[in-house]
Amino acid sequence: MIVIASSVSLRVGDVSASAEFFTTHLGFREDVRTEDAVLLTRDDGAADIVLRERDPESVAPADPARDPLADVLVSFSVTGIAAEHDRLRREGANLLGPLRRTPWGEWTVRLADPNGVVVQLTEWDPPSG
């Protein structure tokens, strides 16, 4: 596996307020905005920031005293994701679901470390046409 990019995904209560903070104070710019997420990026190769709306109905707030990493997702853009998925499965990694492809061309697989940190591997394969 060759890691070709990375991003940090944060679930927050107010996506717009966080986006404003990162763009105003930390030199990020808004690259993509969807219904429930904002992608912030920089030109210098720093990790991208993905801000997603925290859903209080489906995601319990993290209890830092009990589980300080409960709301962390680390994402890596990689090459050869199908082979990586197969290797991880053979090694008995804690996969959180199957390798899946979105309609916009994102292949993803998620796994969790022993502390509950979720790692997402992503490979982009834009749809034809």
Backbone atoms as SQL, in Angstrom:
CREATE TABLE atoms (id INTEGER PRIMARY KEY, chain TEXT, resi INTEGER, resn TEXT, atom TEXT, x REAL, y REAL, z REAL);
INSERT INTO atoms VALUES
  (1, 'A', 1, 'MET', 'N', 0.851, -1.179, 0.000),
  (2, 'A', 1, 'MET', 'CA', 0.000, 0.000, 0.000),
  (3, 'A', 1, 'MET', 'C', 0.887, 1.229, 0.000),
  (4, 'A', 2, 'ILE', 'N', 0.494, 2.230, -0.784),
  (5, 'A', 2, 'ILE', 'CA', 1.152, 3.522, -0.799),
  (6, 'A', 2, 'ILE', 'C', 0.105, 4.547, -0.389),
  (7, 'A', 3, 'VAL', 'N', 0.334, 5.251, 0.720),
  (8, 'A', 3, 'VAL', 'CA', -0.575, 6.314, 1.140),
  (9, 'A', 3, 'VAL', 'C', -0.271, 7.537, 0.286),
  (10, 'A', 4, 'ILE', 'N', -1.299, 8.076, -0.395),
  (11, 'A', 4, 'ILE', 'CA', -1.077, 9.202, -1.298),
  (12, 'A', 4, 'ILE', 'C', -1.675, 10.509, -0.799),
  (13, 'A', 5, 'ALA', 'N', -2.523, 10.449, 0.220),
  (14, 'A', 5, 'ALA', 'CA', -3.090, 11.658, 0.808),
  (15, 'A', 5, 'ALA', 'C', -3.750, 11.270, 2.119),
  (16, 'A', 6, 'SER', 'N', -4.032, 12.260, 2.963),
  (17, 'A', 6, 'SER', 'CA', -4.725, 11.957, 4.207),
  (18, 'A', 6, 'SER', 'C', -5.681, 13.084, 4.556),
  (19, 'A', 7, 'SER', 'N', -6.690, 12.735, 5.355),
  (20, 'A', 7, 'SER', 'CA', -7.636, 13.731, 5.829),
  (21, 'A', 7, 'SER', 'C', -8.063, 13.376, 7.238),
  (22, 'A', 8, 'VAL', 'N', -8.552, 14.359, 7.944),
  (23, 'A', 8, 'VAL', 'CA', -9.096, 14.161, 9.275),
  (24, 'A', 8, 'VAL', 'C', -10.580, 14.493, 9.186),
  (25, 'A', 9, 'SER', 'N', -11.419, 13.560, 9.615),
  (26, 'A', 9, 'SER', 'CA', -12.863, 13.755, 9.586),
  (27, 'A', 9, 'SER', 'C', -13.342, 14.017, 10.999),
  (28, 'A', 10, 'LEU', 'N', -14.026, 15.135, 11.187),
  (29, 'A', 10, 'LEU', 'CA', -14.497, 15.525, 12.507),
  (30, 'A', 10, 'LEU', 'C', -16.007, 15.673, 12.497),
  (31, 'A', 11, 'ARG', 'N', -16.667, 15.065, 13.448),
  (32, 'A', 11, 'ARG', 'CA', -18.111, 15.221, 13.616),
  (33, 'A', 11, 'ARG', 'C', -18.326, 16.350, 14.603),
  (34, 'A', 12, 'VAL', 'N', -19.032, 17.367, 14.152),
  (35, 'A', 12, 'VAL', 'CA', -19.214, 18.565, 14.960),
  (36, 'A', 12, 'VAL', 'C', -20.691, 18.958, 15.010),
  (37, 'A', 13, 'GLY', 'N', -21.053, 19.742, 15.992),
  (38, 'A', 13, 'GLY', 'CA', -22.433, 20.183, 16.141),
  (39, 'A', 13, 'GLY', 'C', -22.829, 21.250, 15.132),
  (40, 'A', 14, 'ASP', 'N', -21.896, 22.082, 14.713),
  (41, 'A', 14, 'ASP', 'CA', -22.187, 23.173, 13.784),
  (42, 'A', 14, 'ASP', 'C', -21.096, 23.201, 12.714),
  (43, 'A', 15, 'VAL', 'N', -21.363, 22.579, 11.588),
  (44, 'A', 15, 'VAL', 'CA', -20.385, 22.463, 10.508),
  (45, 'A', 15, 'VAL', 'C', -19.948, 23.838, 10.002),
  (46, 'A', 16, 'SER', 'N', -20.889, 24.750, 9.800),
  (47, 'A', 16, 'SER', 'CA', -20.552, 26.077, 9.262),
  (48, 'A', 16, 'SER', 'C', -19.627, 26.852, 10.188),
  (49, 'A', 17, 'ALA', 'N', -19.881, 26.771, 11.478),
  (50, 'A', 17, 'ALA', 'CA', -19.027, 27.485, 12.435),
  (51, 'A', 17, 'ALA', 'C', -17.608, 26.920, 12.413),
  (52, 'A', 18, 'SER', 'N', -17.484, 25.597, 12.360),
  (53, 'A', 18, 'SER', 'CA', -16.153, 24.995, 12.303),
  (54, 'A', 18, 'SER', 'C', -15.460, 25.336, 10.994),
  (55, 'A', 19, 'ALA', 'N', -16.201, 25.309, 9.880),
  (56, 'A', 19, 'ALA', 'CA', -15.613, 25.659, 8.581),
  (57, 'A', 19, 'ALA', 'C', -15.095, 27.090, 8.602),
  (58, 'A', 20, 'GLU', 'N', -15.864, 27.981, 9.183),
  (59, 'A', 20, 'GLU', 'CA', -15.435, 29.383, 9.275),
  (60, 'A', 20, 'GLU', 'C', -14.151, 29.506, 10.103),
  (61, 'A', 21, 'PHE', 'N', -14.073, 28.769, 11.196),
  (62, 'A', 21, 'PHE', 'CA', -12.866, 28.792, 12.029),
  (63, 'A', 21, 'PHE', 'C', -11.647, 28.335, 11.232),
  (64, 'A', 22, 'PHE', 'N', -11.736, 27.186, 10.561),
  (65, 'A', 22, 'PHE', 'CA', -10.588, 26.656, 9.830),
  (66, 'A', 22, 'PHE', 'C', -10.192, 27.551, 8.661),
  (67, 'A', 23, 'THR', 'N', -11.172, 28.167, 7.978),
  (68, 'A', 23, 'THR', 'CA', -10.835, 29.034, 6.848),
  (69, 'A', 23, 'THR', 'C', -10.312, 30.391, 7.315),
  (70, 'A', 24, 'THR', 'N', -10.853, 30.898, 8.393),
  (71, 'A', 24, 'THR', 'CA', -10.436, 32.209, 8.891),
  (72, 'A', 24, 'THR', 'C', -9.087, 32.157, 9.588),
  (73, 'A', 25, 'HIS', 'N', -8.881, 31.170, 10.420),
  (74, 'A', 25, 'HIS', 'CA', -7.713, 31.153, 11.289),
  (75, 'A', 25, 'HIS', 'C', -6.589, 30.217, 10.865),
  (76, 'A', 26, 'LEU', 'N', -6.876, 29.200, 10.061),
  (77, 'A', 26, 'LEU', 'CA', -5.860, 28.190, 9.777),
  (78, 'A', 26, 'LEU', 'C', -5.511, 28.034, 8.299),
  (79, 'A', 27, 'GLY', 'N', -6.004, 28.933, 7.456),
  (80, 'A', 27, 'GLY', 'CA', -5.597, 28.939, 6.059),
  (81, 'A', 27, 'GLY', 'C', -6.210, 27.870, 5.170),
  (82, 'A', 28, 'PHE', 'N', -7.255, 27.182, 5.642),
  (83, 'A', 28, 'PHE', 'CA', -7.958, 26.225, 4.794),
  (84, 'A', 28, 'PHE', 'C', -8.932, 26.964, 3.893),
  (85, 'A', 29, 'ARG', 'N', -9.344, 26.307, 2.823),
  (86, 'A', 29, 'ARG', 'CA', -10.399, 26.848, 1.964),
  (87, 'A', 29, 'ARG', 'C', -11.447, 25.759, 1.757),
  (88, 'A', 30, 'GLU', 'N', -12.681, 26.207, 1.566),
  (89, 'A', 30, 'GLU', 'CA', -13.765, 25.252, 1.331),
  (90, 'A', 30, 'GLU', 'C', -13.649, 24.734, -0.093),
  (91, 'A', 31, 'ASP', 'N', -13.542, 23.413, -0.236),
  (92, 'A', 31, 'ASP', 'CA', -13.379, 22.793, -1.537),
  (93, 'A', 31, 'ASP', 'C', -14.684, 22.167, -2.017),
  (94, 'A', 32, 'VAL', 'N', -15.388, 21.477, -1.124),
  (95, 'A', 32, 'VAL', 'CA', -16.650, 20.809, -1.468),
  (96, 'A', 32, 'VAL', 'C', -17.603, 20.975, -0.298),
  (97, 'A', 33, 'ARG', 'N', -18.873, 21.237, -0.601),
  (98, 'A', 33, 'ARG', 'CA', -19.913, 21.289, 0.426),
  (99, 'A', 33, 'ARG', 'C', -21.081, 20.431, -0.052),
  (100, 'A', 34, 'THR', 'N', -21.533, 19.514, 0.810),
  (101, 'A', 34, 'THR', 'CA', -22.712, 18.705, 0.537),
  (102, 'A', 34, 'THR', 'C', -23.736, 18.986, 1.624),
  (103, 'A', 35, 'GLU', 'N', -24.841, 18.252, 1.606),
  (104, 'A', 35, 'GLU', 'CA', -25.878, 18.445, 2.619),
  (105, 'A', 35, 'GLU', 'C', -25.355, 18.301, 4.038),
  (106, 'A', 36, 'ASP', 'N', -24.458, 17.336, 4.237),
  (107, 'A', 36, 'ASP', 'CA', -24.041, 17.017, 5.605),
  (108, 'A', 36, 'ASP', 'C', -22.542, 17.110, 5.849),
  (109, 'A', 37, 'ALA', 'N', -21.786, 17.665, 4.897),
  (110, 'A', 37, 'ALA', 'CA', -20.341, 17.710, 5.092),
  (111, 'A', 37, 'ALA', 'C', -19.705, 18.864, 4.338),
  (112, 'A', 38, 'VAL', 'N', -18.538, 19.262, 4.822),
  (113, 'A', 38, 'VAL', 'CA', -17.713, 20.265, 4.154),
  (114, 'A', 38, 'VAL', 'C', -16.296, 19.724, 4.103),
  (115, 'A', 39, 'LEU', 'N', -15.665, 19.788, 2.928),
  (116, 'A', 39, 'LEU', 'CA', -14.267, 19.404, 2.775),
  (117, 'A', 39, 'LEU', 'C', -13.436, 20.671, 2.718),
  (118, 'A', 40, 'LEU', 'N', -12.480, 20.762, 3.624),
  (119, 'A', 40, 'LEU', 'CA', -11.560, 21.897, 3.661),
  (120, 'A', 40, 'LEU', 'C', -10.185, 21.411, 3.232),
  (121, 'A', 41, 'THR', 'N', -9.484, 22.218, 2.460),
  (122, 'A', 41, 'THR', 'CA', -8.179, 21.807, 1.947),
  (123, 'A', 41, 'THR', 'C', -7.222, 22.985, 1.970),
  (124, 'A', 42, 'ARG', 'N', -5.959, 22.693, 1.757),
  (125, 'A', 42, 'ARG', 'CA', -4.902, 23.696, 1.649),
  (126, 'A', 42, 'ARG', 'C', -4.041, 23.339, 0.449),
  (127, 'A', 43, 'ASP', 'N', -3.266, 24.285, -0.031),
  (128, 'A', 43, 'ASP', 'CA', -2.405, 24.034, -1.186),
  (129, 'A', 43, 'ASP', 'C', -1.066, 23.408, -0.815),
  (130, 'A', 44, 'ASP', 'N', -0.730, 23.357, 0.471),
  (131, 'A', 44, 'ASP', 'CA', 0.606, 22.928, 0.864),
  (132, 'A', 44, 'ASP', 'C', 0.725, 21.445, 1.198),
  (133, 'A', 45, 'GLY', 'N', -0.299, 20.665, 0.941),
  (134, 'A', 45, 'GLY', 'CA', -0.225, 19.238, 1.191),
  (135, 'A', 45, 'GLY', 'C', -0.613, 18.828, 2.600),
  (136, 'A', 46, 'ALA', 'N', -1.043, 19.763, 3.420),
  (137, 'A', 46, 'ALA', 'CA', -1.515, 19.404, 4.757),
  (138, 'A', 46, 'ALA', 'C', -2.724, 18.485, 4.631),
  (139, 'A', 47, 'ALA', 'N', -2.980, 17.722, 5.668),
  (140, 'A', 47, 'ALA', 'CA', -4.157, 16.844, 5.663),
  (141, 'A', 47, 'ALA', 'C', -5.414, 17.669, 5.455),
  (142, 'A', 48, 'ASP', 'N', -6.304, 17.148, 4.631),
  (143, 'A', 48, 'ASP', 'CA', -7.607, 17.790, 4.460),
  (144, 'A', 48, 'ASP', 'C', -8.424, 17.599, 5.731),
  (145, 'A', 49, 'ILE', 'N', -9.377, 18.496, 5.954),
  (146, 'A', 49, 'ILE', 'CA', -10.303, 18.395, 7.079),
  (147, 'A', 49, 'ILE', 'C', -11.691, 18.170, 6.502),
  (148, 'A', 50, 'VAL', 'N', -12.359, 17.117, 6.939),
  (149, 'A', 50, 'VAL', 'CA', -13.739, 16.861, 6.547),
  (150, 'A', 50, 'VAL', 'C', -14.597, 17.094, 7.783),
  (151, 'A', 51, 'LEU', 'N', -15.508, 18.037, 7.691),
  (152, 'A', 51, 'LEU', 'CA', -16.408, 18.341, 8.799),
  (153, 'A', 51, 'LEU', 'C', -17.765, 17.740, 8.482),
  (154, 'A', 52, 'ARG', 'N', -18.259, 16.937, 9.387),
  (155, 'A', 52, 'ARG', 'CA', -19.562, 16.292, 9.223),
  (156, 'A', 52, 'ARG', 'C', -20.438, 16.643, 10.405),
  (157, 'A', 53, 'GLU', 'N', -21.712, 16.757, 10.122),
  (158, 'A', 53, 'GLU', 'CA', -22.689, 17.072, 11.166),
  (159, 'A', 53, 'GLU', 'C', -22.826, 15.903, 12.127),
  (160, 'A', 54, 'ARG', 'N', -22.713, 16.188, 13.409),
  (161, 'A', 54, 'ARG', 'CA', -22.947, 15.157, 14.426),
  (162, 'A', 54, 'ARG', 'C', -24.446, 14.944, 14.542),
  (163, 'A', 55, 'ASP', 'N', -24.877, 13.683, 14.461),
  (164, 'A', 55, 'ASP', 'CA', -26.292, 13.348, 14.574),
  (165, 'A', 55, 'ASP', 'C', -26.558, 12.879, 16.004),
  (166, 'A', 56, 'PRO', 'N', -27.158, 13.727, 16.821),
  (167, 'A', 56, 'PRO', 'CA', -27.363, 13.343, 18.222),
  (168, 'A', 56, 'PRO', 'C', -28.316, 12.168, 18.388),
  (169, 'A', 57, 'GLU', 'N', -29.125, 11.866, 17.386),
  (170, 'A', 57, 'GLU', 'CA', -30.061, 10.746, 17.482),
  (171, 'A', 57, 'GLU', 'C', -29.371, 9.397, 17.278),
  (172, 'A', 58, 'SER', 'N', -28.330, 9.370, 16.431),
  (173, 'A', 58, 'SER', 'CA', -27.714, 8.083, 16.115),
  (174, 'A', 58, 'SER', 'C', -26.324, 7.901, 16.699),
  (175, 'A', 59, 'VAL', 'N', -25.693, 8.983, 17.111),
  (176, 'A', 59, 'VAL', 'CA', -24.343, 8.884, 17.647),
  (177, 'A', 59, 'VAL', 'C', -24.323, 9.480, 19.043),
  (178, 'A', 60, 'ALA', 'N', -24.048, 8.654, 20.023),
  (179, 'A', 60, 'ALA', 'CA', -23.949, 9.164, 21.388),
  (180, 'A', 60, 'ALA', 'C', -22.700, 10.026, 21.496),
  (181, 'A', 61, 'PRO', 'N', -22.766, 11.103, 22.246),
  (182, 'A', 61, 'PRO', 'CA', -21.566, 11.927, 22.423),
  (183, 'A', 61, 'PRO', 'C', -20.449, 11.115, 23.079),
  (184, 'A', 62, 'ALA', 'N', -19.239, 11.425, 22.709),
  (185, 'A', 62, 'ALA', 'CA', -18.106, 10.732, 23.304),
  (186, 'A', 62, 'ALA', 'C', -17.985, 11.112, 24.766),
  (187, 'A', 63, 'ASP', 'N', -17.582, 10.164, 25.581),
  (188, 'A', 63, 'ASP', 'CA', -17.309, 10.410, 26.987),
  (189, 'A', 63, 'ASP', 'C', -15.795, 10.401, 27.136),
  (190, 'A', 64, 'PRO', 'N', -15.138, 11.580, 27.150),
  (191, 'A', 64, 'PRO', 'CA', -13.680, 11.633, 27.160),
  (192, 'A', 64, 'PRO', 'C', -13.046, 10.884, 28.327),
  (193, 'A', 65, 'ALA', 'N', -13.726, 10.824, 29.456),
  (194, 'A', 65, 'ALA', 'CA', -13.162, 10.113, 30.596),
  (195, 'A', 65, 'ALA', 'C', -13.133, 8.607, 30.341),
  (196, 'A', 66, 'ARG', 'N', -14.080, 8.121, 29.561),
  (197, 'A', 66, 'ARG', 'CA', -14.199, 6.686, 29.306),
  (198, 'A', 66, 'ARG', 'C', -13.593, 6.287, 27.972),
  (199, 'A', 67, 'ASP', 'N', -13.742, 7.112, 26.946),
  (200, 'A', 67, 'ASP', 'CA', -13.332, 6.753, 25.589),
  (201, 'A', 67, 'ASP', 'C', -12.971, 8.014, 24.815),
  (202, 'A', 68, 'PRO', 'N', -11.756, 8.563, 25.012),
  (203, 'A', 68, 'PRO', 'CA', -11.406, 9.844, 24.399),
  (204, 'A', 68, 'PRO', 'C', -11.339, 9.816, 22.877),
  (205, 'A', 69, 'LEU', 'N', -11.287, 8.645, 22.253),
  (206, 'A', 69, 'LEU', 'CA', -11.170, 8.572, 20.800),
  (207, 'A', 69, 'LEU', 'C', -12.465, 8.116, 20.139),
  (208, 'A', 70, 'ALA', 'N', -13.569, 8.137, 20.868),
  (209, 'A', 70, 'ALA', 'CA', -14.816, 7.575, 20.357),
  (210, 'A', 70, 'ALA', 'C', -15.349, 8.292, 19.132),
  (211, 'A', 71, 'ASP', 'N', -14.950, 9.516, 18.903),
  (212, 'A', 71, 'ASP', 'CA', -15.510, 10.282, 17.796),
  (213, 'A', 71, 'ASP', 'C', -14.448, 10.633, 16.756),
  (214, 'A', 72, 'VAL', 'N', -13.399, 9.827, 16.640),
  (215, 'A', 72, 'VAL', 'CA', -12.298, 10.104, 15.722),
  (216, 'A', 72, 'VAL', 'C', -12.355, 9.157, 14.533),
  (217, 'A', 73, 'LEU', 'N', -12.179, 9.716, 13.335),
  (218, 'A', 73, 'LEU', 'CA', -12.047, 8.919, 12.119),
  (219, 'A', 73, 'LEU', 'C', -10.822, 9.434, 11.382),
  (220, 'A', 74, 'VAL', 'N', -9.874, 8.563, 11.112),
  (221, 'A', 74, 'VAL', 'CA', -8.686, 8.926, 10.356),
  (222, 'A', 74, 'VAL', 'C', -8.820, 8.286, 8.988),
  (223, 'A', 75, 'SER', 'N', -8.637, 9.093, 7.943),
  (224, 'A', 75, 'SER', 'CA', -8.846, 8.597, 6.593),
  (225, 'A', 75, 'SER', 'C', -7.584, 8.759, 5.761),
  (226, 'A', 76, 'PHE', 'N', -7.259, 7.711, 5.001),
  (227, 'A', 76, 'PHE', 'CA', -6.111, 7.743, 4.110),
  (228, 'A', 76, 'PHE', 'C', -6.556, 7.420, 2.702),
  (229, 'A', 77, 'SER', 'N', -6.141, 8.250, 1.745),
  (230, 'A', 77, 'SER', 'CA', -6.349, 7.941, 0.333),
  (231, 'A', 77, 'SER', 'C', -5.190, 7.062, -0.099),
  (232, 'A', 78, 'VAL', 'N', -5.520, 5.923, -0.709),
  (233, 'A', 78, 'VAL', 'CA', -4.503, 4.924, -1.023),
  (234, 'A', 78, 'VAL', 'C', -4.661, 4.422, -2.445),
  (235, 'A', 79, 'THR', 'N', -3.711, 3.615, -2.855),
  (236, 'A', 79, 'THR', 'CA', -3.815, 2.885, -4.111),
  (237, 'A', 79, 'THR', 'C', -4.006, 1.413, -3.777),
  (238, 'A', 80, 'GLY', 'N', -4.605, 0.656, -4.681),
  (239, 'A', 80, 'GLY', 'CA', -4.751, -0.781, -4.510),
  (240, 'A', 80, 'GLY', 'C', -5.660, -1.194, -3.368),
  (241, 'A', 81, 'ILE', 'N', -6.785, -0.517, -3.230),
  (242, 'A', 81, 'ILE', 'CA', -7.652, -0.758, -2.067),
  (243, 'A', 81, 'ILE', 'C', -8.243, -2.168, -2.034),
  (244, 'A', 82, 'ALA', 'N', -8.556, -2.763, -3.172),
  (245, 'A', 82, 'ALA', 'CA', -9.129, -4.115, -3.172),
  (246, 'A', 82, 'ALA', 'C', -8.127, -5.110, -2.589),
  (247, 'A', 83, 'ALA', 'N', -6.868, -5.001, -2.986),
  (248, 'A', 83, 'ALA', 'CA', -5.838, -5.888, -2.439),
  (249, 'A', 83, 'ALA', 'C', -5.638, -5.624, -0.953),
  (250, 'A', 84, 'GLU', 'N', -5.705, -4.362, -0.548),
  (251, 'A', 84, 'GLU', 'CA', -5.563, -4.027, 0.869),
  (252, 'A', 84, 'GLU', 'C', -6.710, -4.612, 1.683),
  (253, 'A', 85, 'HIS', 'N', -7.921, -4.527, 1.150),
  (254, 'A', 85, 'HIS', 'CA', -9.078, -5.100, 1.840),
  (255, 'A', 85, 'HIS', 'C', -8.880, -6.602, 2.029),
  (256, 'A', 86, 'ASP', 'N', -8.457, -7.287, 0.977),
  (257, 'A', 86, 'ASP', 'CA', -8.228, -8.732, 1.064),
  (258, 'A', 86, 'ASP', 'C', -7.145, -9.059, 2.091),
  (259, 'A', 87, 'ARG', 'N', -6.055, -8.291, 2.075),
  (260, 'A', 87, 'ARG', 'CA', -4.961, -8.520, 3.023),
  (261, 'A', 87, 'ARG', 'C', -5.439, -8.313, 4.461),
  (262, 'A', 88, 'LEU', 'N', -6.168, -7.243, 4.701),
  (263, 'A', 88, 'LEU', 'CA', -6.667, -6.955, 6.052),
  (264, 'A', 88, 'LEU', 'C', -7.601, -8.056, 6.543),
  (265, 'A', 89, 'ARG', 'N', -8.448, -8.536, 5.645),
  (266, 'A', 89, 'ARG', 'CA', -9.369, -9.623, 6.005),
  (267, 'A', 89, 'ARG', 'C', -8.582, -10.883, 6.369),
  (268, 'A', 90, 'ARG', 'N', -7.582, -11.223, 5.553),
  (269, 'A', 90, 'ARG', 'CA', -6.748, -12.402, 5.835),
  (270, 'A', 90, 'ARG', 'C', -6.018, -12.270, 7.173),
  (271, 'A', 91, 'GLU', 'N', -5.597, -11.061, 7.496),
  (272, 'A', 91, 'GLU', 'CA', -4.859, -10.831, 8.734),
  (273, 'A', 91, 'GLU', 'C', -5.769, -10.761, 9.967),
  (274, 'A', 92, 'GLY', 'N', -7.084, -10.795, 9.755),
  (275, 'A', 92, 'GLY', 'CA', -8.001, -10.756, 10.885),
  (276, 'A', 92, 'GLY', 'C', -8.224, -9.372, 11.459),
  (277, 'A', 93, 'ALA', 'N', -7.980, -8.341, 10.659),
  (278, 'A', 93, 'ALA', 'CA', -8.225, -6.970, 11.127),
  (279, 'A', 93, 'ALA', 'C', -9.710, -6.792, 11.429),
  (280, 'A', 94, 'ASN', 'N', -10.025, -5.890, 12.328),
  (281, 'A', 94, 'ASN', 'CA', -11.402, -5.610, 12.713),
  (282, 'A', 94, 'ASN', 'C', -12.068, -4.738, 11.643),
  (283, 'A', 95, 'LEU', 'N', -12.491, -5.365, 10.549),
  (284, 'A', 95, 'LEU', 'CA', -13.166, -4.642, 9.469),
  (285, 'A', 95, 'LEU', 'C', -14.581, -4.304, 9.902),
  (286, 'A', 96, 'LEU', 'N', -15.007, -3.084, 9.610),
  (287, 'A', 96, 'LEU', 'CA', -16.320, -2.609, 10.040),
  (288, 'A', 96, 'LEU', 'C', -17.382, -2.754, 8.962),
  (289, 'A', 97, 'GLY', 'N', -17.062, -3.433, 7.900),
  (290, 'A', 97, 'GLY', 'CA', -18.009, -3.657, 6.805),
  (291, 'A', 97, 'GLY', 'C', -17.249, -4.054, 5.563),
  (292, 'A', 98, 'PRO', 'N', -17.970, -4.311, 4.505),
  (293, 'A', 98, 'PRO', 'CA', -17.316, -4.729, 3.257),
  (294, 'A', 98, 'PRO', 'C', -16.695, -3.542, 2.521),
  (295, 'A', 99, 'LEU', 'N', -15.848, -3.849, 1.575),
  (296, 'A', 99, 'LEU', 'CA', -15.362, -2.850, 0.642),
  (297, 'A', 99, 'LEU', 'C', -16.569, -2.355, -0.132),
  (298, 'A', 100, 'ARG', 'N', -16.753, -1.032, -0.219),
  (299, 'A', 100, 'ARG', 'CA', -17.930, -0.535, -0.925),
  (300, 'A', 100, 'ARG', 'C', -17.552, 0.621, -1.836),
  (301, 'A', 101, 'ARG', 'N', -18.393, 0.820, -2.854),
  (302, 'A', 101, 'ARG', 'CA', -18.184, 1.894, -3.836),
  (303, 'A', 101, 'ARG', 'C', -19.398, 2.796, -3.845),
  (304, 'A', 102, 'THR', 'N', -19.148, 4.090, -3.785),
  (305, 'A', 102, 'THR', 'CA', -20.221, 5.071, -3.842),
  (306, 'A', 102, 'THR', 'C', -20.516, 5.422, -5.304),
  (307, 'A', 103, 'PRO', 'N', -21.674, 6.011, -5.579),
  (308, 'A', 103, 'PRO', 'CA', -21.998, 6.404, -6.956),
  (309, 'A', 103, 'PRO', 'C', -21.030, 7.438, -7.538),
  (310, 'A', 104, 'TRP', 'N', -20.346, 8.203, -6.684),
  (311, 'A', 104, 'TRP', 'CA', -19.425, 9.229, -7.182),
  (312, 'A', 104, 'TRP', 'C', -18.000, 8.701, -7.324),
  (313, 'A', 105, 'GLY', 'N', -17.781, 7.392, -7.105),
  (314, 'A', 105, 'GLY', 'CA', -16.496, 6.790, -7.425),
  (315, 'A', 105, 'GLY', 'C', -15.533, 6.610, -6.272),
  (316, 'A', 106, 'GLU', 'N', -16.014, 6.645, -5.070),
  (317, 'A', 106, 'GLU', 'CA', -15.149, 6.460, -3.911),
  (318, 'A', 106, 'GLU', 'C', -15.261, 5.018, -3.418),
  (319, 'A', 107, 'TRP', 'N', -14.146, 4.312, -3.412),
  (320, 'A', 107, 'TRP', 'CA', -14.077, 2.971, -2.826),
  (321, 'A', 107, 'TRP', 'C', -13.615, 3.139, -1.396),
  (322, 'A', 108, 'THR', 'N', -14.295, 2.524, -0.437),
  (323, 'A', 108, 'THR', 'CA', -13.893, 2.665, 0.955),
  (324, 'A', 108, 'THR', 'C', -13.960, 1.343, 1.696),
  (325, 'A', 109, 'VAL', 'N', -13.103, 1.256, 2.678),
  (326, 'A', 109, 'VAL', 'CA', -13.141, 0.177, 3.653),
  (327, 'A', 109, 'VAL', 'C', -12.782, 0.811, 4.996),
  (328, 'A', 110, 'ARG', 'N', -13.509, 0.413, 6.029),
  (329, 'A', 110, 'ARG', 'CA', -13.248, 0.937, 7.372),
  (330, 'A', 110, 'ARG', 'C', -12.846, -0.193, 8.304),
  (331, 'A', 111, 'LEU', 'N', -11.924, 0.126, 9.200),
  (332, 'A', 111, 'LEU', 'CA', -11.515, -0.805, 10.232),
  (333, 'A', 111, 'LEU', 'C', -11.288, -0.022, 11.513),
  (334, 'A', 112, 'ALA', 'N', -11.270, -0.722, 12.629),
  (335, 'A', 112, 'ALA', 'CA', -11.079, -0.063, 13.918),
  (336, 'A', 112, 'ALA', 'C', -9.876, -0.653, 14.623),
  (337, 'A', 113, 'ASP', 'N', -9.151, 0.210, 15.328),
  (338, 'A', 113, 'ASP', 'CA', -8.043, -0.272, 16.136),
  (339, 'A', 113, 'ASP', 'C', -8.579, -0.733, 17.495),
  (340, 'A', 114, 'PRO', 'N', -7.745, -1.315, 18.336),
  (341, 'A', 114, 'PRO', 'CA', -8.234, -1.821, 19.624),
  (342, 'A', 114, 'PRO', 'C', -8.827, -0.757, 20.541),
  (343, 'A', 115, 'ASN', 'N', -8.503, 0.515, 20.306),
  (344, 'A', 115, 'ASN', 'CA', -9.033, 1.599, 21.130),
  (345, 'A', 115, 'ASN', 'C', -10.287, 2.236, 20.544),
  (346, 'A', 116, 'GLY', 'N', -10.764, 1.736, 19.417),
  (347, 'A', 116, 'GLY', 'CA', -11.968, 2.280, 18.812),
  (348, 'A', 116, 'GLY', 'C', -11.738, 3.377, 17.792),
  (349, 'A', 117, 'VAL', 'N', -10.493, 3.693, 17.470),
  (350, 'A', 117, 'VAL', 'CA', -10.226, 4.681, 16.430),
  (351, 'A', 117, 'VAL', 'C', -10.571, 4.047, 15.095),
  (352, 'A', 118, 'VAL', 'N', -11.422, 4.700, 14.347),
  (353, 'A', 118, 'VAL', 'CA', -11.829, 4.182, 13.051),
  (354, 'A', 118, 'VAL', 'C', -10.889, 4.732, 11.982),
  (355, 'A', 119, 'VAL', 'N', -10.368, 3.826, 11.163),
  (356, 'A', 119, 'VAL', 'CA', -9.497, 4.188, 10.046),
  (357, 'A', 119, 'VAL', 'C', -10.241, 3.834, 8.769),
  (358, 'A', 120, 'GLN', 'N', -10.308, 4.787, 7.871),
  (359, 'A', 120, 'GLN', 'CA', -10.956, 4.566, 6.581),
  (360, 'A', 120, 'GLN', 'C', -9.910, 4.652, 5.489),
  (361, 'A', 121, 'LEU', 'N', -9.848, 3.625, 4.660),
  (362, 'A', 121, 'LEU', 'CA', -9.009, 3.644, 3.468),
  (363, 'A', 121, 'LEU', 'C', -9.910, 3.964, 2.294),
  (364, 'A', 122, 'THR', 'N', -9.455, 4.868, 1.437),
  (365, 'A', 122, 'THR', 'CA', -10.262, 5.333, 0.320),
  (366, 'A', 122, 'THR', 'C', -9.436, 5.320, -0.956),
  (367, 'A', 123, 'GLU', 'N', -10.053, 4.877, -2.034),
  (368, 'A', 123, 'GLU', 'CA', -9.447, 4.984, -3.357),
  (369, 'A', 123, 'GLU', 'C', -10.467, 5.587, -4.277),
  (370, 'A', 124, 'TRP', 'N', -10.057, 6.586, -5.051),
  (371, 'A', 124, 'TRP', 'CA', -10.972, 7.300, -5.943),
  (372, 'A', 124, 'TRP', 'C', -10.913, 6.683, -7.329),
  (373, 'A', 125, 'ASP', 'N', -12.074, 6.359, -7.861),
  (374, 'A', 125, 'ASP', 'CA', -12.226, 5.818, -9.201),
  (375, 'A', 125, 'ASP', 'C', -13.445, 6.510, -9.808),
  (376, 'A', 126, 'PRO', 'N', -13.250, 7.705, -10.393),
  (377, 'A', 126, 'PRO', 'CA', -14.396, 8.473, -10.882),
  (378, 'A', 126, 'PRO', 'C', -15.243, 7.667, -11.861),
  (379, 'A', 127, 'PRO', 'N', -16.570, 7.842, -11.777),
  (380, 'A', 127, 'PRO', 'CA', -17.450, 7.143, -12.722),
  (381, 'A', 127, 'PRO', 'C', -17.186, 7.604, -14.152),
  (382, 'A', 128, 'SER', 'N', -17.342, 6.678, -15.094),
  (383, 'A', 128, 'SER', 'CA', -17.127, 7.061, -16.495),
  (384, 'A', 128, 'SER', 'C', -18.267, 7.942, -16.962),
  (385, 'A', 129, 'GLY', 'N', -17.968, 8.797, -17.928),
  (386, 'A', 129, 'GLY', 'CA', -18.995, 9.667, -18.480),
  (387, 'A', 129, 'GLY', 'C', -19.005, 10.915, -17.762);
